[in-house]
Amino acid sequence: MAGAYPERMESVIDQAFAAALYTEGDAGLDAGASLLAAAPEADAELARRGEEFVRRAWERGWLPADVVRLVRRDLDEHAAGLAAGLIASEVRRYEELPPRWRPQLDELPPPPPPGRPDRFSYASALLALHRLLLNLPVIEPVGPPPGAAREALHRPPAAGEPRMLTRIRALLAKAEATGYPEEAEALTTKAQELMARHSIDEALLAARTRGGRTPGACRIGVDAPYETAKAILLDAVASANRCRAVWNSDLGFTTVVGFEADLEAVELLHTSLLVQGTAAMTGAEAGQRAGGRKRTKTFRQSFLMAYAQRLGSRLADGTARATAEAEGDTAAGTALLPVLAARDLAVTETADQMFPRTTTTRVRGATDLDGWTHGTAAADRARMGGEAPGIRG
């Protein structure tokens, strides 16, 4: 008799899963939730199985931020909190985690409060989450999974990297906070200069010491609305920082391939430019509304498309200038261009191996002249390259 209780509990869970996880629609969820609502003793085993689904997600290439982002998009914020709770419990199994995991875990949404509205609603939400986790596809891994060999989990920073990234973050934070376009331009310009020079310095150091670093990858969410324009902006930032970007529109993220210092630059700069662009768009839109205009959706789409396209050309120009200046530096000498060419080739080969079947898609152009004009002007204010007036390193 002692073993009958857990067997009955597992049987209830199995029946609920059979009803809810392998069907579509709400009918199966309702049937499964009814079974679980009447069996509160199954909660602990239900949580254990949820953690197992999360563990399978790691094996399929997903990271904590990827899982929460998709759950929030396809379900709701409550489900994202449930997913965060499962993730937090699952990762306690590991003594060490990959480098990118800790910041993602720190940014997980809080789990729902302990007081549940009713058992049926709770069970229904949990089954919907489990169904989504069960059906996550295999995606390209962008780093070692938790539990990997110790040496795979450690990436020693390049010389001066922590201090440099701190300076760059501080400059970008000031650029986002200021209400003066000229100051934001100067701060962002200086940050991009530091990124470009740091990337070149690391490339030369790796070549001299034969450090053996290889390209890596990271994933960055590309959320609706206006995801096409946001993906174009991210692609422009990646290209300017000697990385390759591949957008998965179905799953709502872009995978960026490059060397670690360049990936850091892409993440920092893309986030800042998106914040600056959104703020500029909101301000321009307010002016349009004050003038009696109501077609805000086309204005926003055209604004962000112009912002992304204009920044792409300016970012590329800034990178070219930084490279030319470094090439003329006698400390770097003629060794720089072959080193950069070798790294570009390594990034391209890695991206092609990860994504052997990428396609290029034509995107719909902007349809709003005012939005395009304001977006171009905003990109000019956030332009890259050159010496930032009044700011010294």
VODREN-666220 format. One line per 2 residues: number of its first residue (from 1); for each residue x, y, z of C-alpha. Coordinates in steps of 0.02 Angstrom, whole numbers, plus 50000, padded with zeros to 5 digits. Layout:
N
NUM = X/Y/Z; ... $
END
This chain:
393
1 = 50000/50000/50000; 50146/50118/50032 $
3 = 50184/50130/49847; 50004/50156/49792 $
5 = 49998/50341/49834; 50143/50400/49723 $
7 = 50085/50283/49585; 49911/50360/49589 $
9 = 49986/50534/49591; 50095/50498/49439 $
11 = 49946/50419/49352; 49846/50579/49375 $
13 = 49989/50682/49302; 50009/50562/49157 $
15 = 49824/50573/49118; 49828/50763/49128 $
17 = 49980/50770/49014; 49900/50651/48889 $
19 = 49746/50761/48882; 49834/50929/48873 $
21 = 50011/50919/48804; 49985/50825/48643 $
23 = 49833/50917/48578; 49797/51095/48522 $
25 = 49665/51212/48588; 49587/51240/48758 $
27 = 49482/51082/48774; 49632/50973/48816 $
29 = 49699/51103/48937; 49531/51110/49026 $
31 = 49523/50920/49041; 49700/50908/49108 $
33 = 49676/51055/49227; 49520/50975/49299 $
35 = 49619/50819/49343; 49761/50917/49423 $
37 = 49646/51037/49516; 49577/50889/49612 $
39 = 49750/50823/49657; 49850/50953/49756 $
41 = 49965/50814/49814; 50032/50807/49635 $
43 = 50108/50983/49641; 50283/50930/49690 $
45 = 50295/50798/49554; 50219/50921/49431 $
47 = 50357/51046/49471; 50489/50912/49450 $
49 = 50423/50870/49277; 50420/51054/49232 $
51 = 50603/51067/49278; 50636/50917/49167 $
53 = 50554/51006/49020; 50666/51156/49055 $
55 = 50819/51043/49058; 50770/50975/48888 $
57 = 50762/51154/48824; 50946/51178/48871 $
59 = 50987/51019/48775; 50898/51091/48622 $
61 = 51003/51250/48623; 50890/51369/48719 $
63 = 50950/51492/48852; 50849/51561/48999 $
65 = 50813/51727/48913; 50758/51637/48754 $
67 = 50633/51530/48849; 50557/51673/48948 $
69 = 50547/51785/48794; 50451/51654/48693 $
71 = 50336/51610/48839; 50295/51794/48864 $
73 = 50260/51816/48678; 50157/51659/48650 $
75 = 50069/51649/48819; 50073/51795/48942 $
77 = 50169/51877/49083; 50097/51759/49213 $
79 = 50163/51610/49115; 50332/51697/49099 $
81 = 50338/51707/49289; 50297/51522/49303 $
83 = 50436/51483/49178; 50558/51591/49277 $
85 = 50517/51492/49434; 50552/51326/49347 $
87 = 50714/51394/49274; 50774/51458/49443 $
89 = 50739/51290/49522; 50820/51190/49382 $
91 = 50984/51286/49378; 51013/51255/49563 $
93 = 51073/51083/49510; 51234/51153/49437 $
95 = 51387/51210/49530; 51442/51321/49385 $
97 = 51352/51402/49239; 51408/51467/49068 $
99 = 51466/51649/49066; 51309/51722/48986 $
101 = 51188/51634/49102; 51209/51733/49262 $
103 = 51154/51902/49190; 51004/51817/49109 $
105 = 50955/51734/49272; 50970/51900/49363 $
107 = 50844/51976/49241; 50712/51840/49255 $
109 = 50539/51904/49299; 50478/51868/49475 $
111 = 50375/51710/49497; 50189/51732/49532 $
113 = 50144/51765/49715; 50112/51609/49820 $
115 = 49926/51644/49840; 49845/51557/49690 $
117 = 49675/51621/49629; 49609/51444/49608 $
119 = 49684/51274/49573; 49601/51254/49403 $
121 = 49673/51418/49335; 49844/51376/49406 $
123 = 49843/51201/49331; 49783/51266/49163 $
125 = 49922/51397/49154; 50053/51269/49204 $
127 = 49995/51143/49074; 49998/51277/48938 $
129 = 50177/51317/48988; 50226/51133/48988 $
131 = 50149/51111/48816; 50251/51255/48748 $
133 = 50411/51189/48827; 50379/51015/48761 $
135 = 50365/51081/48583; 50518/51194/48582 $
137 = 50618/51157/48424; 50803/51121/48418 $
139 = 50899/51281/48383; 51081/51323/48356 $
141 = 51179/51317/48520; 51270/51479/48561 $
143 = 51373/51414/48706; 51400/51265/48820 $
145 = 51249/51198/48916; 51250/51198/49106 $
147 = 51341/51049/49174; 51473/51054/49036 $
149 = 51656/51024/49072; 51731/51158/49184 $
151 = 51851/51224/49052; 51706/51254/48932 $
153 = 51618/51364/49059; 51762/51486/49086 $
155 = 51812/51625/48968; 51951/51733/49039 $
157 = 51924/51915/48991; 52041/52001/48872 $
159 = 52167/52123/48946; 52077/52280/49004 $
161 = 51906/52214/48954; 51808/52241/49116 $
163 = 51868/52420/49135; 51836/52460/48952 $
165 = 51659/52389/48955; 51622/52489/49111 $
167 = 51673/52649/49023; 51570/52605/48869 $
169 = 51415/52565/48973; 51432/52729/49066 $
171 = 51443/52829/48905; 51292/52743/48829 $
173 = 51191/52763/48989; 51225/52950/48985 $
175 = 51177/52957/48800; 51010/52874/48838 $
177 = 50975/52988/48987; 51016/53158/48913 $
179 = 50882/53265/48837; 51005/53352/48720 $
181 = 51031/53271/48549; 51205/53346/48526 $
183 = 51264/53275/48692; 51190/53104/48653 $
185 = 51279/53107/48485; 51446/53148/48564 $
187 = 51429/53015/48699; 51375/52879/48578 $
189 = 51513/52926/48458; 51643/52909/48594 $
191 = 51572/52741/48648; 51582/52674/48470 $
193 = 51761/52736/48454; 51808/52642/48612 $
195 = 51722/52484/48550; 51809/52488/48382 $
197 = 51979/52520/48457; 51955/52387/48591 $
199 = 51909/52261/48456; 52065/52303/48356 $
201 = 52177/52295/48509; 52108/52125/48557 $
203 = 52131/52060/48379; 52313/52114/48376 $
205 = 52345/52043/48550; 52269/51876/48502 $
207 = 52375/51870/48345; 52536/51908/48440 $
209 = 52505/51786/48581; 52419/51654/48474 $
211 = 52282/51651/48604; 52177/51526/48508 $
213 = 52012/51618/48529; 51876/51568/48408 $
215 = 51713/51654/48361; 51564/51629/48474 $
217 = 51382/51679/48464; 51243/51761/48563 $
219 = 51057/51783/48539; 50965/51948/48552 $
221 = 50776/51963/48558; 50688/52055/48417 $
223 = 50514/52092/48481; 50357/52158/48399 $
225 = 50303/52284/48349; 50408/52340/48201 $
227 = 50521/52189/48216; 50582/52201/48037 $
229 = 50654/52375/48067; 50729/52318/48232 $
231 = 50810/52168/48148; 50884/52281/48014 $
233 = 50956/52395/48149; 51033/52245/48238 $
235 = 51107/52182/48075; 51186/52353/48045 $
237 = 51262/52358/48219; 51328/52180/48199 $
239 = 51406/52214/48028; 51492/52371/48091 $
241 = 51569/52271/48233; 51633/52132/48119 $
243 = 51495/52009/48164; 51363/51914/48065 $
245 = 51179/51922/48112; 51046/51793/48067 $
247 = 50865/51837/48107; 50738/51702/48151 $
249 = 50574/51794/48127; 50468/51646/48183 $
251 = 50552/51631/48353; 50583/51818/48376 $
253 = 50771/51828/48396; 50931/51861/48301 $
255 = 51088/51756/48323; 51246/51860/48312 $
257 = 51410/51771/48271; 51578/51851/48310 $
259 = 51723/51862/48429; 51677/51892/48611 $
261 = 51732/52074/48623; 51633/52114/48466 $
263 = 51479/52023/48530; 51487/52127/48689 $
265 = 51495/52284/48583; 51346/52231/48478 $
267 = 51239/52196/48632; 51282/52360/48716 $
269 = 51268/52472/48562; 51109/52392/48493 $
271 = 51019/52411/48659; 51071/52593/48675 $
273 = 51027/52639/48495; 50858/52556/48512 $
275 = 50822/52656/48669; 50879/52817/48587 $
277 = 50781/52780/48428; 50622/52740/48523 $
279 = 50637/52900/48624; 50666/53003/48466 $
281 = 50519/52918/48381; 50404/52956/48527 $
283 = 50455/53138/48525; 50432/53154/48337 $
285 = 50265/53067/48346; 50204/53188/48479 $
287 = 50243/53330/48361; 50146/53244/48222 $
289 = 49995/53219/48335; 50001/53401/48388 $
291 = 49984/53443/48204; 49826/53339/48189 $
293 = 49902/53181/48115; 49826/53012/48161 $
295 = 49918/52879/48055; 50044/52835/48190 $
297 = 50078/52654/48140; 50147/52695/47967 $
299 = 50243/52841/48040; 50328/52730/48170 $
301 = 50370/52593/48046; 50445/52716/47922 $
303 = 50537/52808/48060; 50623/52650/48123 $
305 = 50662/52588/47947; 50748/52752/47905 $
307 = 50836/52755/48073; 50905/52580/48046 $
309 = 50959/52610/47865; 51043/52776/47900 $
311 = 51134/52710/48053; 51195/52561/47952 $
313 = 51291/52671/47832; 51357/52782/47970 $
315 = 51413/52636/48077; 51506/52563/47930 $
317 = 51592/52729/47897; 51642/52743/48080 $
319 = 51719/52569/48080; 51815/52608/47921 $
321 = 51885/52767/47998; 51937/52679/48158 $
323 = 52023/52543/48058; 52114/52670/47950 $
325 = 52175/52763/48104; 52237/52603/48185 $
327 = 52322/52549/48024; 52419/52712/48021 $
329 = 52477/52685/48199; 52658/52630/48195 $
331 = 52624/52517/48344; 52503/52416/48239 $
333 = 52594/52431/48075; 52549/52331/47921 $
335 = 52497/52177/48023; 52323/52243/48060 $
337 = 52232/52212/47896; 52285/52028/47879 $
339 = 52233/51999/48060; 52062/52077/48032 $
341 = 52040/51983/47869; 52079/51819/47956 $
343 = 51952/51857/48092; 51820/51906/47965 $
345 = 51848/51740/47877; 51835/51645/48041 $
347 = 51670/51731/48082; 51600/51695/47909 $
349 = 51649/51512/47917; 51574/51492/48090 $
351 = 51411/51576/48038; 51400/51467/47882 $
353 = 51426/51311/47987; 51291/51362/48110 $
355 = 51169/51418/47975; 51201/51322/47814 $
357 = 51029/51362/47744; 51001/51547/47773 $
359 = 50894/51646/47651; 50886/51830/47605 $
361 = 50714/51909/47607; 50655/52071/47530 $
363 = 50572/52183/47657; 50431/52303/47625 $
365 = 50493/52480/47609; 50438/52631/47708 $
367 = 50275/52712/47655; 50273/52870/47761 $
369 = 50382/53016/47704; 50370/53110/47869 $
371 = 50418/52955/47967; 50565/52923/47851 $
373 = 50626/53103/47863; 50616/53107/48053 $
375 = 50698/52935/48067; 50843/52989/47958 $
377 = 50867/53146/48061; 50867/53043/48222 $
379 = 50999/52928/48151; 51105/53078/48104 $
381 = 51096/53138/48284; 51153/52967/48345 $
383 = 51290/52954/48214; 51452/52861/48242 $
385 = 51634/52898/48204; 51745/53049/48223 $
387 = 51804/53134/48381; 51667/53172/48505 $
389 = 51676/53358/48545; 51707/53398/48726 $
391 = 51736/53217/48780; 51903/53139/48814 $
393 = 51949/52959/48845 $
END
